[in-house]
Amino acid sequence: MFEIITWGGAALSVAGLVGLVWCILRVMKARKAGLSDDELRAVVQGVLPWNLGALFLSVLGLMLVILGISLG
């Protein structure tokens, strides 16, 4: 039972990490495109909710890993 929680948490953490890498790559691509300040700000504002969601998913996964290890 707790092994499932641990591996599920690890999967959530990896999914969150993939989301964070996607956010970084998206902003780097926008910076290299030579956009104006307003356009770059719009891209960053669009990526921000995804970034926070990915961070939350990663933290939630790490909490599940710690819970699974502690209780298992």
C-alpha positions in Angstrom: 0.0 0.0 0.0 2.6 2.5 1.0 4.8 1.5 -1.9 2.1 2.6 -4.2 2.0 6.0 -2.4 5.7 6.4 -2.7 5.9 5.5 -6.4 2.8 7.6 -7.2 4.4 10.5 -5.4 7.6 10.0 -7.4 5.6 10.0 -10.7 3.9 13.3 -9.6 7.3 14.8 -8.8 8.6 13.8 -12.2 5.5 15.2 -13.9 6.0 18.5 -12.1 9.6 18.6 -13.0 8.8 18.1 -16.7 6.3 21.0 -16.4 8.9 23.2 -14.9 11.4 22.4 -17.7 8.7 23.2 -20.2 8.1 26.6 -18.6 11.8 27.3 -18.7 12.1 26.3 -22.3 9.1 28.4 -23.3 10.4 31.5 -21.7 13.9 30.9 -23.1 12.4 30.5 -26.6 10.5 33.8 -26.2 13.7 35.6 -25.0 15.6 34.3 -28.0 12.9 35.5 -30.4 13.8 39.1 -29.6 10.3 40.1 -28.5 9.6 43.5 -27.2 9.2 44.1 -23.5 5.4 44.0 -23.6 5.3 40.9 -25.7 7.8 39.1 -23.5 5.9 40.2 -20.4 2.7 38.7 -21.9 4.5 35.4 -22.5 5.8 35.3 -19.0 2.4 36.1 -17.6 0.9 33.3 -19.7 3.5 30.8 -18.4 3.3 31.8 -14.8 0.1 29.8 -13.9 1.6 26.7 -15.5 4.8 27.2 -13.6 3.0 27.5 -10.3 0.9 24.4 -11.1 4.0 22.4 -12.0 5.7 23.5 -8.8 2.6 22.6 -6.7 2.5 19.2 -8.4 6.1 18.5 -7.7 5.8 19.6 -4.1 2.7 17.4 -3.7 4.6 14.4 -5.1 7.5 14.9 -2.8 5.1 15.1 0.2 3.6 11.8 -0.9 7.1 10.2 -1.2 8.0 11.3 2.3 4.6 10.1 3.6 5.0 6.7 1.9 8.6 6.3 3.2 7.7 7.4 6.7 4.6 5.1 7.1 6.1 2.2 5.1 
